Every structure is written in structure tokens, then in C-alpha cells.
Amino acid sequence: MAADPHGFSSRDPLSPQFWDERFARGFTPWDQGGVPAALRRFVAAQARPLTVLIPGCGSGYELAWLMEQGWDATAIDFAPGAVAQAKQGAGKWSERVLEADFFAWQPAQALDMVYERAFLCAMPPAMWPRVAARWAELLAPGALLAGFFFFDSTPKGPPFGIDRTRLDALLGGQFDCIEDAAVDGSIPIFVGKERWMVWRRR
Ligand SMILES: C[S@@+](CC[C@H](N)C(=O)[O-])C[C@H]1O[C@@H](n2cnc3c(N)ncnc32)[C@H](O)[C@@H]1O
């Protein structure tokens, strides 16, 4: 995910081409290869199935799994290569994977939750206020932003790490942090640097 020794032609993570090229070459070091354990535990603990959006879904393993749990999930990504991969993995739920830009996509029904994994850290820090504002727009009071947040101090990315003070400043105005836990089973680029967090829209 960091600077490319691979000679990729796109260097701009804000363009779909950047991600497309990496999916096309199978260079996806952020890819967990399955459904993270913390998400499985979180879903098992919920009293009812939720309507959830997976923005920047990449391979989107979570989509089919959430549907199997009875949740109402939609996965979006703006890179056609990611969408093709996620659709293939989603099997009978492939129509739940959409090619769309997170900043423009509109939900057909109210969301109970936005799932975060390697999406905020895919964006340069200058974009973070826009991401946070869109999360807040998409979620009504009481709805949840839940997932994995990447903490690091290297200026180069993606992945672009954040620190806790900055994350609090980014989200604290509109969300309350109701869960913050260490993560087991991280893949190498995130190990020791990601936390499972749940933020509730105020
Ligand atoms: C680092 S990957 C993470 C993929 C996936 N969430 C995962 O955990 O494996 C970031 C993904 O976000 C997508 N993405 C970036 N900006 C986007 C945007 N504005 N709208 C939709 N998808 C976007 C990219 O195409 C890419 O698939």
C-alpha cells in the first residue's frame, strides 16, 4: 500500500485508477483475506440485524458474511476492479456490490451502521474532514460507525495513519466513542497499529 516499487502509473489514491491498477496486479497488502474476528464478535453481540454500508469495500468479504447473518448490507467501491472482485466473492449477493463514489452515493434507506476498514487510511489527511462529514451525514443520531482505525505517525501513505488526538478532534464533535479495543489477527501492515472502535452518532 505504501510507495510503489512496482512501477504503478497512478500515484493518486483519490483516483479510482490508483486502486484499480493495484487490484489488477494483485497488489493488495491491505486485504485481510476474510472477515475480521472483531467484526464477527460485534455482530454476534447485536440484539437485531442492522442495515450497514461498507464504503470502499475492496474485496468485500464482509458483505456475503453479513448477509448470511441476516444483516442488510451494501458494499460500494469506486474502482471497477475492486467491484468486480467483490461481486465475484459475494456470490448470490453480488447485486449488493455497487460501483459508486462514497461522497456521492445516497442510501435507499436509513443506515444503522457504516463499517470502516482501511477506508479512512486510504485517504490523505486533507480528505479526513470530508470523510467524517459524510459519515455524519449518512448516520442519524444513535446509528453507529464501527470498524478498524489505523494509528501511525508516518507521513507517507496510503495507509495514512492517524493519532488518537486527531481522531477525537475529527469525530468527537458528532460521535461518542463507545468501544475501543485492541485487535487480534491483524495482517502485517496493520499489526499493533489498528484498534476496533465503535462511535455512536450523537
Ligand atoms: C485500502 S483499500 C481497502 C479495501 C477494503 N475496505 C479492505 O478492508 O480490504 C481502499 C478502498 O477504498 C476504495 N475507495 C477509495 N476512495 C473511494 C471513494 N471515494 N469511493 C468509493 N471507494 C473508494 C478504493 O478503490 C479501495 O478499494
The ligand as an ORCA input file, in Angstrom:
! r2SCAN-3c Opt
* xyz 0 1
  C      -7.127      0.218      1.170
  S      -8.477     -0.326      0.226
  C      -9.456     -1.131      1.481
  C     -10.458     -2.091      0.904
  C     -11.305     -2.818      1.947
  N     -12.058     -1.892      2.795
  C     -10.490     -3.736      2.774
  O     -10.506     -3.607      4.009
  O      -9.827     -4.609      2.228
  C      -9.370      1.188     -0.049
  C     -10.551      1.015     -0.975
  O     -11.324      2.213     -0.979
  C     -11.747      2.466     -2.298
  N     -12.047      3.908     -2.384
  C     -11.196      4.921     -2.202
  N     -11.832      6.105     -2.337
  C     -13.134      5.810     -2.594
  C     -14.293      6.596     -2.806
  N     -14.251      7.937     -2.800
  N     -15.471      5.970     -3.003
  C     -15.531      4.612     -3.020
  N     -14.463      3.815     -2.840
  C     -13.274      4.403     -2.623
  C     -10.598      2.000     -3.177
  O     -10.991      1.742     -4.504
  C     -10.156      0.749     -2.431
  O     -10.804     -0.414     -2.882
*
